[in-house]
Each structure stands twice: as C-alpha cells, then as structure tokens.
Amino acid sequence: MKDHDLAHARPWLLASLFFGISYVFVEQTAMLGGLSILWKGAGVALLLPYALRWRAVRMRALIGLMLGFYAGGDVVLEFDLVNGAFLFVCGHIAAIIYFWLNRRTAPTPSQRLLAIVIPFAALTIGWFLAPTLGDEAGLLVYVGFVSLMAGTAWYSRFPRYRTGIGALLFLASDLFLLAREGGLLADAIAAWLVWPLYYVGVFMMTTGIVQRSRATAIDGEREAAL
C-alpha cells in the first residue's frame, strides 16, 4: 500500500514544487502575462491530488476544502482583493475545523500557551496595520481567522516543526502582505517574502499532515500484525 501511494503521489508533489518555487521568478519577470495567474494557482492546487492520493489520510473532504479554497484564493486575489480574501477565510475555516478535530490528546503547557499567544500576537500586529489600510474591521476579522488557523495547527497532533511552523509561515506571509498594502513594506522586499513564505507554509502544512497520517497508519498495521 505504501509503495502504491508513493508512486501515485510523488509526481503531484514534484509538480507542485516546480510551479510553487518558479512562480517567484515568473512573477518578477512577467514573462507569461496572464498565464502567470494560472501558474500561481497551480502551486497549491497540485498539493490537493498529492494529499488525497494517500489512503492513510483521513477527513479528506476538509483537506480538499482547505487546499481548494487556498488555490482559488491565489487566483481570485489577482482580480478582486475582497473575494480573494473571502476564499482564504473559507480555507482557514476548513483548516481550523480539521486541526481541531485532530488536536493533541495530551498537549504540554507550552503548546497550549503558544496556541493562545499566536492569535493575540497576530491581532496586535493587525491592530497597528489596520489604520494604514483603512478597513480596520475587515482586516482584524481576516487576521483573526488566519491566526486561529495557525494556532490550531500548532495545537494539532501533526508535527509542530512541519505543519505547525508551516502555518506560522503562512501567517507571517499575510502580515507582510498587509504591511505592503499599507505602504510599510517596499514592493521589492515583499516580492521575495510574501509568496515564498505562503507557498512553503502550505507545502509544510500538507506534507506534515501526510507524514503523520502515514506514520499512524503504519503503526496501526504493525499492532494489528502482532
């Protein structure tokens, strides 16, 4: 089962890496014109079949919604900031539910503390960014959702140094994006921060989910064989 899943999942992962990593240069050079938008969406979209190919992964509908909304948000954001943000919020809601349903059974005090600190810290930063963007309520609502996603990811049973850090990179990407939109971060700097942090974050979140799901399935098979 493991070899079968790996053979079918690896090409999707490699394709995602190709589009996700190269998009930085495609965006900078603008060599593909309008096709660069589809190039952008492909990075995260290709993680969807990668994740769903693993039979060990449970609650696939929520993972599908999470990655699907994120990929859709990547594309729509190029045309409409509000609707693009809405799609990302939908993806965050799916992620929050998924991570909460997969929360740790015996978290350490530090894990609990950081899961609480992350949203408060992000909202504090958002509070200072809000006046520069002119939409305080909408901004804080969005920051609230993405920070809750990061907090629940850290609190989940998935690897903190993959899924947890990946979610924090996603959060950092959004905060840098908001700083750019508010004129607090130069476009030249933001171009090398926003997309790489976001894509690497989603990549780490997804592969962390798959890693732990596979390990759990293998452990279950070993116990059943004893």
Backbone torsions as a table, in degrees:
resi	resn	phi	psi	omega
1	MET	NA	-40.5	-177.6
2	LYS	-64.9	-44.8	-179.3
3	ASP	-65.4	-39.0	179.2
4	HIS	-62.3	-46.8	179.6
5	ASP	-63.7	-42.0	-177.4
6	LEU	-64.3	-43.0	-178.5
7	ALA	-62.7	-34.7	-178.6
8	HIS	-87.8	-22.9	-176.0
9	ALA	-91.3	-33.2	-173.2
10	ARG	-59.4	-43.0	179.7
11	PRO	-59.5	-35.4	178.7
12	TRP	-66.7	-39.7	179.9
13	LEU	-66.2	-43.8	179.6
14	LEU	-65.2	-39.2	177.8
15	ALA	-64.6	-40.5	177.7
16	SER	-61.7	-44.3	178.7
17	LEU	-61.0	-41.5	-179.6
18	PHE	-60.6	-51.5	-177.5
19	PHE	-70.2	-40.3	-177.5
20	GLY	-66.0	-43.3	-178.1
21	ILE	-74.4	-42.5	-175.6
22	SER	-73.9	-16.4	-177.1
23	TYR	-61.4	-32.0	178.8
24	VAL	-55.6	-44.2	-177.9
25	PHE	-76.9	-34.2	175.8
26	VAL	-63.1	-42.2	179.6
27	GLU	-66.4	-42.6	-176.7
28	GLN	-66.4	-39.1	-176.2
29	THR	-89.3	-18.6	-178.6
30	ALA	53.4	35.2	-174.0
31	MET	-80.3	-16.5	-178.2
32	LEU	-104.3	-1.8	-180.0
33	GLY	60.6	-130.6	-178.3
34	GLY	-66.0	-24.0	179.0
35	LEU	-66.3	-18.4	179.8
36	SER	-63.7	-24.9	178.8
37	ILE	-67.3	-43.7	177.0
38	LEU	-67.6	-35.6	176.2
39	TRP	-59.7	-42.8	179.3
40	LYS	-61.8	-48.1	-178.2
41	GLY	-65.9	-26.8	-176.4
42	ALA	-66.6	-31.1	-176.8
43	GLY	-54.2	-54.4	-179.4
44	VAL	-81.6	-34.3	-178.6
45	ALA	-58.5	-36.6	-178.6
46	LEU	-74.0	-14.9	173.3
47	LEU	-72.5	-21.0	-178.4
48	LEU	-65.0	-56.2	177.0
49	PRO	-63.9	-28.5	176.1
50	TYR	-61.3	-49.5	-177.1
51	ALA	-67.3	-39.2	-175.1
52	LEU	-78.8	-13.0	177.6
53	ARG	-71.2	-23.1	-177.7
54	TRP	-82.3	116.8	-178.9
55	ARG	-68.8	-18.8	179.3
56	ALA	-75.0	-18.7	-177.7
57	VAL	-75.9	127.3	-179.5
58	ARG	-102.3	166.7	179.1
59	MET	55.1	48.5	-174.7
60	ARG	-63.9	-30.1	-179.0
61	ALA	-59.9	-41.7	-179.7
62	LEU	-68.8	-39.5	177.1
63	ILE	-65.0	-40.3	177.9
64	GLY	-61.6	-42.5	177.9
65	LEU	-65.2	-43.9	-179.2
66	MET	-58.3	-55.9	-176.9
67	LEU	-70.0	-35.8	179.3
68	GLY	-64.5	-44.2	177.8
69	PHE	-66.7	-38.0	178.4
70	TYR	-63.6	-46.2	179.8
71	ALA	-64.0	-41.7	177.2
72	GLY	-63.3	-39.3	177.7
73	GLY	-63.2	-36.6	178.3
74	ASP	-57.8	-41.4	-177.6
75	VAL	-77.2	-50.3	-175.4
76	VAL	-64.4	-31.8	-179.4
77	LEU	-58.2	-26.4	179.4
78	GLU	-71.4	-19.4	-178.3
79	PHE	-109.2	-37.2	-172.8
80	ASP	-145.7	113.0	-176.1
81	LEU	-64.9	-41.8	-176.4
82	VAL	-67.7	-50.0	-179.3
83	ASN	-67.7	-33.9	175.6
84	GLY	-63.7	-43.2	177.6
85	ALA	-63.5	-36.7	178.6
86	PHE	-62.1	-41.9	178.4
87	LEU	-63.9	-38.7	177.2
88	PHE	-65.5	-37.9	176.9
89	VAL	-61.2	-42.5	177.8
90	CYS	-60.8	-40.9	176.7
91	GLY	-64.3	-39.1	177.9
92	HIS	-64.4	-39.2	179.2
93	ILE	-62.6	-45.2	177.5
94	ALA	-60.9	-41.6	-179.9
95	ALA	-66.0	-42.2	179.8
96	ILE	-60.4	-45.8	179.1
97	ILE	-62.1	-44.7	-178.1
98	TYR	-63.2	-47.6	-178.8
99	PHE	-67.6	-35.7	179.3
100	TRP	-68.3	-38.6	177.2
101	LEU	-68.4	-19.1	178.0
102	ASN	-112.8	33.5	-178.6
103	ARG	-71.1	159.4	179.8
104	ARG	-67.5	142.2	179.8
105	THR	-80.9	-28.0	-179.8
106	ALA	-137.1	69.4	-178.8
107	PRO	-69.4	150.3	176.3
108	THR	-79.8	161.4	177.6
109	PRO	-56.4	-37.3	-179.8
110	SER	-66.8	-35.0	177.8
111	GLN	-66.9	-42.4	177.0
112	ARG	-63.0	-44.5	-177.1
113	LEU	-62.7	-46.0	-177.5
114	LEU	-67.1	-35.7	178.0
115	ALA	-61.8	-29.3	178.0
116	ILE	-84.5	-39.1	-176.6
117	VAL	-67.0	-38.2	-175.7
118	ILE	-54.3	-53.3	179.8
119	PRO	-62.6	-40.2	-179.4
120	PHE	-65.2	-41.2	179.2
121	ALA	-65.3	-43.9	-179.4
122	ALA	-65.3	-41.0	179.0
123	LEU	-66.6	-33.9	176.3
124	THR	-64.1	-44.7	177.3
125	ILE	-63.5	-42.3	178.1
126	GLY	-61.3	-34.7	178.9
127	TRP	-61.9	-39.0	178.9
128	PHE	-76.1	-27.8	178.6
129	LEU	-80.1	-26.9	-173.1
130	ALA	-55.0	-46.5	-177.9
131	PRO	-61.1	-26.2	-179.0
132	THR	-77.7	-16.9	-177.5
133	LEU	-105.1	-17.0	175.3
134	GLY	78.0	11.3	178.0
135	ASP	-138.3	70.8	-172.4
136	GLU	-59.2	-47.9	-175.8
137	ALA	-64.4	-50.0	-178.1
138	GLY	-62.8	-40.5	180.0
139	LEU	-63.1	-46.9	-177.4
140	LEU	-67.4	-34.1	176.0
141	VAL	-62.8	-45.9	-179.9
142	TYR	-64.1	-46.6	179.6
143	VAL	-60.1	-36.0	177.9
144	GLY	-60.3	-43.6	-179.1
145	PHE	-68.2	-47.3	-177.5
146	VAL	-67.3	-32.9	179.3
147	SER	-73.7	-34.8	174.8
148	LEU	-66.3	-36.9	175.6
149	MET	-59.7	-46.6	-179.6
150	ALA	-65.1	-40.3	179.9
151	GLY	-64.7	-44.3	179.8
152	THR	-70.6	-31.5	176.2
153	ALA	-63.1	-43.2	178.3
154	TRP	-65.6	-31.2	-177.6
155	TYR	-84.4	-9.6	-175.0
156	SER	-77.5	174.0	-179.3
157	ARG	-79.5	-4.6	-178.1
158	PHE	-80.0	158.8	-173.9
159	PRO	-55.3	124.2	-179.1
160	ARG	-65.3	-34.1	-176.2
161	TYR	-87.6	11.0	169.8
162	ARG	-129.1	-69.5	-179.3
163	THR	-67.5	-43.5	-178.6
164	GLY	-63.8	-49.3	179.4
165	ILE	-67.4	-35.8	176.7
166	GLY	-58.5	-42.5	178.2
167	ALA	-65.1	-36.5	177.6
168	LEU	-67.6	-35.7	175.7
169	LEU	-65.1	-39.9	175.9
170	PHE	-58.5	-47.7	179.4
171	LEU	-61.0	-44.6	179.3
172	ALA	-61.6	-39.4	178.1
173	SER	-58.8	-44.6	-179.9
174	ASP	-66.4	-37.8	179.0
175	LEU	-67.6	-38.6	175.1
176	PHE	-65.5	-37.9	178.0
177	LEU	-61.8	-44.0	179.2
178	LEU	-65.8	-36.6	177.4
179	ALA	-64.7	-37.7	177.4
180	ARG	-66.3	-45.2	-179.2
181	GLU	-62.6	-29.8	179.6
182	GLY	-88.0	3.4	178.1
183	GLY	79.3	12.8	-178.9
184	LEU	-93.5	-7.4	-179.6
185	LEU	-137.9	128.3	-177.7
186	ALA	-63.6	144.2	-179.7
187	ASP	-58.6	-38.1	-178.1
188	ALA	-62.9	-35.5	178.9
189	ILE	-78.7	-43.7	-178.7
190	ALA	-60.7	-34.2	-178.8
191	ALA	-59.4	-29.8	-179.5
192	TRP	-98.7	6.2	179.5
193	LEU	-118.2	-48.3	-169.7
194	VAL	-63.0	-58.9	-177.3
195	TRP	-66.8	-48.2	-179.8
196	PRO	-56.9	-44.2	179.4
197	LEU	-63.7	-41.6	-179.7
198	TYR	-64.8	-52.5	-176.2
199	TYR	-64.4	-47.2	178.8
200	VAL	-60.3	-37.0	178.3
201	GLY	-62.1	-49.3	179.4
202	VAL	-65.4	-38.7	178.1
203	PHE	-60.3	-46.4	-179.9
204	MET	-67.0	-38.5	177.1
205	MET	-59.8	-47.4	-176.1
206	THR	-67.3	-48.5	-179.0
207	THR	-67.2	-29.9	175.4
208	GLY	-66.1	-40.4	176.9
209	ILE	-61.6	-46.5	-179.4
210	VAL	-64.4	-43.4	-179.1
211	GLN	-57.5	-50.7	-178.3
212	ARG	-68.4	-36.6	179.4
213	SER	-63.7	-42.3	178.2
214	ARG	-64.6	-44.7	-179.4
215	ALA	-61.9	-41.0	179.3
216	THR	-64.0	-41.9	-179.9
217	ALA	-65.8	-41.1	179.6
218	ILE	-65.0	-41.7	177.4
219	ASP	-61.7	-39.4	179.5
220	GLY	-65.4	-39.1	178.0
221	GLU	-65.9	-38.1	179.1
222	ARG	-65.5	-43.4	179.0
223	GLU	-63.9	-37.8	-179.5
224	ALA	-68.5	-27.7	-178.2
225	ALA	-80.6	-16.6	-178.4
226	LEU	-75.4	NA	NA
